[in-house]
Amino acid sequence: MILRLIFASLLIGVSAAAGQSALPGVPATVTAGTAFSIATSGSGKAVFYIVGPGEAIRRDVQLGDPISIQAGDLHNAGHYTAALIGDSSTQTADFDVTASEPATISFLAKPSRLPVGLSASISGVTYIFDAFDNLVLQPQTVAFELSVNGGASQTQSVSTKNGVAWVKLNSAAKAGPAQFQARLGPVSEKRVVQQVSGDPCNLRMTARKSGNRIELETQPLLDCQGNAVPDGTIVTFKEAYNGTETTVDVPIKRGVAKTDMPDQDGALISVATGVVMGNEIQWRGGR
């Protein structure tokens, strides 16, 4: 912005003393980083300027000779102004520098951890850049793939809009680390999304007499997709008897939860984990 203000002030000052006209031969668009040339006519010396986003070029030139812009001289995408200022005239032209071919993908995936079996629960967003870190605005097709070892893959191709492509995919039925990849031609980025088991299904326990205690044990805890519920998950056992209630919280170890409670004939014993309720047992002295 500061460069453009200085340049505009310079042109105003020059235009007061010389006529201003269009500078021929300037391409309407230039790909970032590419070389090009501008033909000049006449004779004598002049000063050539190019001003754009974060870039400025100044050269003393000989009129009649072509002005060469070398590869890499202009690498920031945006709107530019060129001016050729001689002793008796000023020629100007506007042109645009556009991003070159895609070179890198910035890939964001969330969440990093979630339960299995959720619809449209994993988000992926990509930003496409060229070798000069310009956002590639031309439409590109990004292929997204989500896969878990031993499970089916999900794939979806999405066209970018203003350099951005996004997708929502389902979490898989199988727990484990999912490989989430975004690919554009030979360029790819990969993220890992940890998929964990969901809430337990069909929570069941058994009870047996052991001296003056009741031994309680759940069956192996699995979610509705058949994935093992992780150790450390809390299971709550309750025993209701004669208006009193005894509660024990037990973490799962090796897939099951175990505890013991007082042997009280006629007690009602229940089991739950989180919001999932299991079976109830009406204890009848070992029956």
VEXVOPA-385983 format. One record per residue (C-alpha): x, y, z; chain. Coordinates in steps of 0.05 Angstrom, whole numbers. Example, Ala and Ser with C-alpha at 12.3 -4.5 7.8 and 13.67 -1.06 7.14 Angstrom:
<rec x="246" y="-90" z="156" cadena="A"/>
<rec x="273" y="-21" z="143" cadena="A"/>
***
This chain:
<rec x="0" y="0" z="0" cadena="A"/>
<rec x="56" y="48" z="18" cadena="A"/>
<rec x="93" y="30" z="-47" cadena="A"/>
<rec x="30" y="45" z="-88" cadena="A"/>
<rec x="20" y="113" z="-54" cadena="A"/>
<rec x="92" y="132" z="-69" cadena="A"/>
<rec x="85" y="108" z="-140" cadena="A"/>
<rec x="20" y="146" z="-150" cadena="A"/>
<rec x="52" y="209" z="-124" cadena="A"/>
<rec x="110" y="199" z="-173" cadena="A"/>
<rec x="63" y="190" z="-232" cadena="A"/>
<rec x="23" y="252" z="-214" cadena="A"/>
<rec x="87" y="293" z="-212" cadena="A"/>
<rec x="111" y="266" z="-278" cadena="A"/>
<rec x="44" y="273" z="-313" cadena="A"/>
<rec x="43" y="347" z="-297" cadena="A"/>
<rec x="104" y="355" z="-342" cadena="A"/>
<rec x="92" y="301" z="-395" cadena="A"/>
<rec x="34" y="268" z="-430" cadena="A"/>
<rec x="9" y="201" z="-404" cadena="A"/>
<rec x="-13" y="143" z="-448" cadena="A"/>
<rec x="-22" y="68" z="-447" cadena="A"/>
<rec x="40" y="24" z="-446" cadena="A"/>
<rec x="32" y="-27" z="-502" cadena="A"/>
<rec x="57" y="-99" z="-499" cadena="A"/>
<rec x="43" y="-111" z="-425" cadena="A"/>
<rec x="6" y="-178" z="-418" cadena="A"/>
<rec x="-61" y="-176" z="-382" cadena="A"/>
<rec x="-41" y="-233" z="-337" cadena="A"/>
<rec x="26" y="-263" z="-317" cadena="A"/>
<rec x="37" y="-329" z="-280" cadena="A"/>
<rec x="77" y="-319" z="-217" cadena="A"/>
<rec x="151" y="-332" z="-225" cadena="A"/>
<rec x="151" y="-333" z="-302" cadena="A"/>
<rec x="194" y="-290" z="-347" cadena="A"/>
<rec x="165" y="-242" z="-399" cadena="A"/>
<rec x="187" y="-181" z="-439" cadena="A"/>
<rec x="157" y="-114" z="-459" cadena="A"/>
<rec x="175" y="-80" z="-525" cadena="A"/>
<rec x="192" y="-6" z="-525" cadena="A"/>
<rec x="196" y="45" z="-581" cadena="A"/>
<rec x="230" y="111" z="-592" cadena="A"/>
<rec x="299" y="132" z="-570" cadena="A"/>
<rec x="333" y="160" z="-509" cadena="A"/>
<rec x="333" y="139" z="-437" cadena="A"/>
<rec x="274" y="124" z="-392" cadena="A"/>
<rec x="259" y="94" z="-324" cadena="A"/>
<rec x="215" y="32" z="-318" cadena="A"/>
<rec x="175" y="15" z="-256" cadena="A"/>
<rec x="132" y="-43" z="-234" cadena="A"/>
<rec x="94" y="-37" z="-168" cadena="A"/>
<rec x="50" y="-90" z="-137" cadena="A"/>
<rec x="34" y="-128" z="-72" cadena="A"/>
<rec x="99" y="-126" z="-32" cadena="A"/>
<rec x="142" y="-118" z="-94" cadena="A"/>
<rec x="173" y="-60" z="-133" cadena="A"/>
<rec x="221" y="-60" z="-192" cadena="A"/>
<rec x="259" y="1" z="-219" cadena="A"/>
<rec x="304" y="-1" z="-280" cadena="A"/>
<rec x="340" y="49" z="-324" cadena="A"/>
<rec x="324" y="28" z="-396" cadena="A"/>
<rec x="342" y="48" z="-467" cadena="A"/>
<rec x="280" y="63" z="-509" cadena="A"/>
<rec x="276" y="17" z="-569" cadena="A"/>
<rec x="304" y="-42" z="-530" cadena="A"/>
<rec x="258" y="-94" z="-499" cadena="A"/>
<rec x="250" y="-95" z="-423" cadena="A"/>
<rec x="261" y="-165" z="-396" cadena="A"/>
<rec x="229" y="-189" z="-332" cadena="A"/>
<rec x="267" y="-249" z="-307" cadena="A"/>
<rec x="237" y="-313" z="-279" cadena="A"/>
<rec x="224" y="-302" z="-205" cadena="A"/>
<rec x="223" y="-226" z="-208" cadena="A"/>
<rec x="148" y="-225" z="-196" cadena="A"/>
<rec x="123" y="-279" z="-150" cadena="A"/>
<rec x="68" y="-248" z="-107" cadena="A"/>
<rec x="-1" y="-257" z="-138" cadena="A"/>
<rec x="-43" y="-193" z="-143" cadena="A"/>
<rec x="-55" y="-130" z="-184" cadena="A"/>
<rec x="6" y="-92" z="-211" cadena="A"/>
<rec x="20" y="-27" z="-247" cadena="A"/>
<rec x="77" y="-17" z="-297" cadena="A"/>
<rec x="102" y="52" z="-319" cadena="A"/>
<rec x="153" y="74" z="-370" cadena="A"/>
<rec x="174" y="146" z="-355" cadena="A"/>
<rec x="214" y="184" z="-408" cadena="A"/>
<rec x="234" y="256" z="-416" cadena="A"/>
<rec x="172" y="274" z="-455" cadena="A"/>
<rec x="120" y="220" z="-441" cadena="A"/>
<rec x="95" y="171" z="-389" cadena="A"/>
<rec x="64" y="104" z="-408" cadena="A"/>
<rec x="27" y="60" z="-358" cadena="A"/>
<rec x="-10" y="-6" z="-357" cadena="A"/>
<rec x="-43" y="-50" z="-305" cadena="A"/>
<rec x="-37" y="-126" z="-303" cadena="A"/>
<rec x="-49" y="-184" z="-256" cadena="A"/>
<rec x="-1" y="-237" z="-230" cadena="A"/>
<rec x="-36" y="-303" z="-218" cadena="A"/>
<rec x="-14" y="-364" z="-178" cadena="A"/>
<rec x="27" y="-417" z="-213" cadena="A"/>
<rec x="15" y="-492" z="-210" cadena="A"/>
<rec x="-4" y="-523" z="-142" cadena="A"/>
<rec x="57" y="-542" z="-102" cadena="A"/>
<rec x="34" y="-551" z="-30" cadena="A"/>
<rec x="-30" y="-569" z="8" cadena="A"/>
<rec x="-47" y="-542" z="77" cadena="A"/>
<rec x="-92" y="-595" z="107" cadena="A"/>
<rec x="-134" y="-587" z="170" cadena="A"/>
<rec x="-172" y="-647" z="199" cadena="A"/>
<rec x="-216" y="-648" z="261" cadena="A"/>
<rec x="-230" y="-676" z="310" cadena="A"/>
<rec x="-167" y="-715" z="325" cadena="A"/>
<rec x="-206" y="-766" z="366" cadena="A"/>
<rec x="-279" y="-789" z="363" cadena="A"/>
<rec x="-324" y="-850" z="370" cadena="A"/>
<rec x="-339" y="-898" z="314" cadena="A"/>
<rec x="-403" y="-899" z="274" cadena="A"/>
<rec x="-419" y="-824" z="272" cadena="A"/>
<rec x="-448" y="-793" z="209" cadena="A"/>
<rec x="-413" y="-732" z="177" cadena="A"/>
<rec x="-369" y="-727" z="239" cadena="A"/>
<rec x="-299" y="-717" z="210" cadena="A"/>
<rec x="-283" y="-652" z="175" cadena="A"/>
<rec x="-226" y="-640" z="126" cadena="A"/>
<rec x="-206" y="-572" z="97" cadena="A"/>
<rec x="-150" y="-559" z="47" cadena="A"/>
<rec x="-117" y="-495" z="22" cadena="A"/>
<rec x="-79" y="-500" z="-43" cadena="A"/>
<rec x="-15" y="-459" z="-52" cadena="A"/>
<rec x="37" y="-452" z="-107" cadena="A"/>
<rec x="113" y="-453" z="-98" cadena="A"/>
<rec x="111" y="-380" z="-78" cadena="A"/>
<rec x="57" y="-389" z="-24" cadena="A"/>
<rec x="3" y="-357" z="-67" cadena="A"/>
<rec x="-67" y="-385" z="-57" cadena="A"/>
<rec x="-86" y="-421" z="-122" cadena="A"/>
<rec x="-154" y="-392" z="-140" cadena="A"/>
<rec x="-164" y="-432" z="-204" cadena="A"/>
<rec x="-210" y="-492" z="-191" cadena="A"/>
<rec x="-172" y="-556" z="-172" cadena="A"/>
<rec x="-198" y="-625" z="-155" cadena="A"/>
<rec x="-177" y="-652" z="-87" cadena="A"/>
<rec x="-186" y="-726" z="-71" cadena="A"/>
<rec x="-201" y="-741" z="2" cadena="A"/>
<rec x="-193" y="-812" z="30" cadena="A"/>
<rec x="-206" y="-839" z="100" cadena="A"/>
<rec x="-185" y="-910" z="115" cadena="A"/>
<rec x="-175" y="-956" z="175" cadena="A"/>
<rec x="-133" y="-1019" z="173" cadena="A"/>
<rec x="-179" y="-1077" z="159" cadena="A"/>
<rec x="-238" y="-1031" z="144" cadena="A"/>
<rec x="-270" y="-1001" z="82" cadena="A"/>
<rec x="-243" y="-935" z="55" cadena="A"/>
<rec x="-285" y="-873" z="42" cadena="A"/>
<rec x="-265" y="-829" z="-17" cadena="A"/>
<rec x="-293" y="-764" z="-43" cadena="A"/>
<rec x="-268" y="-716" z="-96" cadena="A"/>
<rec x="-282" y="-642" z="-85" cadena="A"/>
<rec x="-269" y="-581" z="-129" cadena="A"/>
<rec x="-237" y="-521" z="-95" cadena="A"/>
<rec x="-273" y="-454" z="-90" cadena="A"/>
<rec x="-226" y="-394" z="-83" cadena="A"/>
<rec x="-169" y="-441" z="-65" cadena="A"/>
<rec x="-207" y="-480" z="-12" cadena="A"/>
<rec x="-238" y="-550" z="-12" cadena="A"/>
<rec x="-274" y="-583" z="46" cadena="A"/>
<rec x="-309" y="-648" z="62" cadena="A"/>
<rec x="-347" y="-684" z="117" cadena="A"/>
<rec x="-340" y="-760" z="125" cadena="A"/>
<rec x="-368" y="-812" z="171" cadena="A"/>
<rec x="-326" y="-844" z="225" cadena="A"/>
<rec x="-315" y="-918" z="210" cadena="A"/>
<rec x="-347" y="-978" z="244" cadena="A"/>
<rec x="-279" y="-1005" z="264" cadena="A"/>
<rec x="-239" y="-972" z="320" cadena="A"/>
<rec x="-167" y="-953" z="310" cadena="A"/>
<rec x="-123" y="-899" z="278" cadena="A"/>
<rec x="-155" y="-875" z="212" cadena="A"/>
<rec x="-110" y="-849" z="157" cadena="A"/>
<rec x="-141" y="-785" z="130" cadena="A"/>
<rec x="-108" y="-761" z="65" cadena="A"/>
<rec x="-118" y="-703" z="17" cadena="A"/>
<rec x="-87" y="-710" z="-52" cadena="A"/>
<rec x="-80" y="-664" z="-112" cadena="A"/>
<rec x="-40" y="-696" z="-167" cadena="A"/>
<rec x="29" y="-715" z="-139" cadena="A"/>
<rec x="19" y="-670" z="-78" cadena="A"/>
<rec x="-12" y="-701" z="-16" cadena="A"/>
<rec x="-18" y="-690" z="59" cadena="A"/>
<rec x="-39" y="-741" z="112" cadena="A"/>
<rec x="-69" y="-735" z="181" cadena="A"/>
<rec x="-86" y="-788" z="233" cadena="A"/>
<rec x="-155" y="-789" z="266" cadena="A"/>
<rec x="-161" y="-836" z="326" cadena="A"/>
<rec x="-228" y="-872" z="324" cadena="A"/>
<rec x="-249" y="-903" z="390" cadena="A"/>
<rec x="-305" y="-949" z="411" cadena="A"/>
<rec x="-374" y="-920" z="424" cadena="A"/>
<rec x="-421" y="-932" z="482" cadena="A"/>
<rec x="-428" y="-1004" z="505" cadena="A"/>
<rec x="-486" y="-1045" z="478" cadena="A"/>
<rec x="-521" y="-1103" z="513" cadena="A"/>
<rec x="-488" y="-1091" z="581" cadena="A"/>
<rec x="-497" y="-1156" z="620" cadena="A"/>
<rec x="-473" y="-1180" z="688" cadena="A"/>
<rec x="-475" y="-1246" z="726" cadena="A"/>
<rec x="-477" y="-1257" z="801" cadena="A"/>
<rec x="-455" y="-1315" z="845" cadena="A"/>
<rec x="-451" y="-1328" z="920" cadena="A"/>
<rec x="-383" y="-1326" z="953" cadena="A"/>
<rec x="-387" y="-1335" z="1028" cadena="A"/>
<rec x="-427" y="-1276" z="1056" cadena="A"/>
<rec x="-415" y="-1235" z="992" cadena="A"/>
<rec x="-443" y="-1232" z="922" cadena="A"/>
<rec x="-391" y="-1233" z="867" cadena="A"/>
<rec x="-412" y="-1192" z="806" cadena="A"/>
<rec x="-379" y="-1192" z="738" cadena="A"/>
<rec x="-398" y="-1163" z="671" cadena="A"/>
<rec x="-392" y="-1198" z="604" cadena="A"/>
<rec x="-337" y="-1169" z="559" cadena="A"/>
<rec x="-360" y="-1098" z="543" cadena="A"/>
<rec x="-368" y="-1083" z="468" cadena="A"/>
<rec x="-399" y="-1024" z="431" cadena="A"/>
<rec x="-454" y="-1033" z="380" cadena="A"/>
<rec x="-402" y="-1044" z="325" cadena="A"/>
<rec x="-367" y="-1099" z="363" cadena="A"/>
<rec x="-307" y="-1058" z="385" cadena="A"/>
<rec x="-280" y="-1070" z="455" cadena="A"/>
<rec x="-295" y="-1015" z="504" cadena="A"/>
<rec x="-228" y="-990" z="531" cadena="A"/>
<rec x="-201" y="-1009" z="599" cadena="A"/>
<rec x="-212" y="-954" z="651" cadena="A"/>
<rec x="-284" y="-941" z="631" cadena="A"/>
<rec x="-325" y="-936" z="695" cadena="A"/>
<rec x="-380" y="-986" z="708" cadena="A"/>
<rec x="-429" y="-973" z="766" cadena="A"/>
<rec x="-460" y="-1030" z="806" cadena="A"/>
<rec x="-519" y="-1015" z="853" cadena="A"/>
<rec x="-552" y="-1058" z="906" cadena="A"/>
<rec x="-619" y="-1035" z="933" cadena="A"/>
<rec x="-644" y="-1068" z="997" cadena="A"/>
<rec x="-697" y="-1047" z="1049" cadena="A"/>
<rec x="-696" y="-974" z="1028" cadena="A"/>
<rec x="-620" y="-968" z="1027" cadena="A"/>
<rec x="-574" y="-967" z="966" cadena="A"/>
<rec x="-501" y="-988" z="960" cadena="A"/>
<rec x="-462" y="-962" z="899" cadena="A"/>
<rec x="-394" y="-985" z="874" cadena="A"/>
<rec x="-357" y="-953" z="815" cadena="A"/>
<rec x="-308" y="-1001" z="782" cadena="A"/>
<rec x="-261" y="-989" z="722" cadena="A"/>
<rec x="-260" y="-1041" z="667" cadena="A"/>
<rec x="-198" y="-1085" z="669" cadena="A"/>
<rec x="-183" y="-1133" z="613" cadena="A"/>
<rec x="-250" y="-1119" z="582" cadena="A"/>
<rec x="-294" y="-1134" z="642" cadena="A"/>
<rec x="-314" y="-1102" z="708" cadena="A"/>
<rec x="-316" y="-1141" z="774" cadena="A"/>
<rec x="-336" y="-1126" z="846" cadena="A"/>
<rec x="-370" y="-1157" z="905" cadena="A"/>
<rec x="-428" y="-1133" z="949" cadena="A"/>
<rec x="-463" y="-1157" z="1013" cadena="A"/>
<rec x="-504" y="-1220" z="1007" cadena="A"/>
<rec x="-574" y="-1195" z="1024" cadena="A"/>
<rec x="-633" y="-1239" z="1005" cadena="A"/>
<rec x="-684" y="-1200" z="964" cadena="A"/>
<rec x="-635" y="-1145" z="942" cadena="A"/>
<rec x="-644" y="-1114" z="872" cadena="A"/>
<rec x="-576" y="-1108" z="837" cadena="A"/>
<rec x="-567" y="-1065" z="774" cadena="A"/>
<rec x="-508" y="-1045" z="730" cadena="A"/>
<rec x="-495" y="-985" z="685" cadena="A"/>
<rec x="-440" y="-946" z="650" cadena="A"/>
<rec x="-452" y="-874" z="631" cadena="A"/>
<rec x="-523" y="-870" z="604" cadena="A"/>
<rec x="-525" y="-944" z="585" cadena="A"/>
<rec x="-565" y="-988" z="631" cadena="A"/>
<rec x="-552" y="-1063" z="638" cadena="A"/>
<rec x="-593" y="-1120" z="665" cadena="A"/>
<rec x="-621" y="-1125" z="736" cadena="A"/>
<rec x="-616" y="-1185" z="783" cadena="A"/>
<rec x="-666" y="-1199" z="839" cadena="A"/>
<rec x="-620" y="-1235" z="888" cadena="A"/>
<rec x="-651" y="-1294" z="923" cadena="A"/>
<rec x="-595" y="-1322" z="966" cadena="A"/>
<rec x="-557" y="-1350" z="908" cadena="A"/>
<rec x="-615" y="-1364" z="861" cadena="A"/>
***
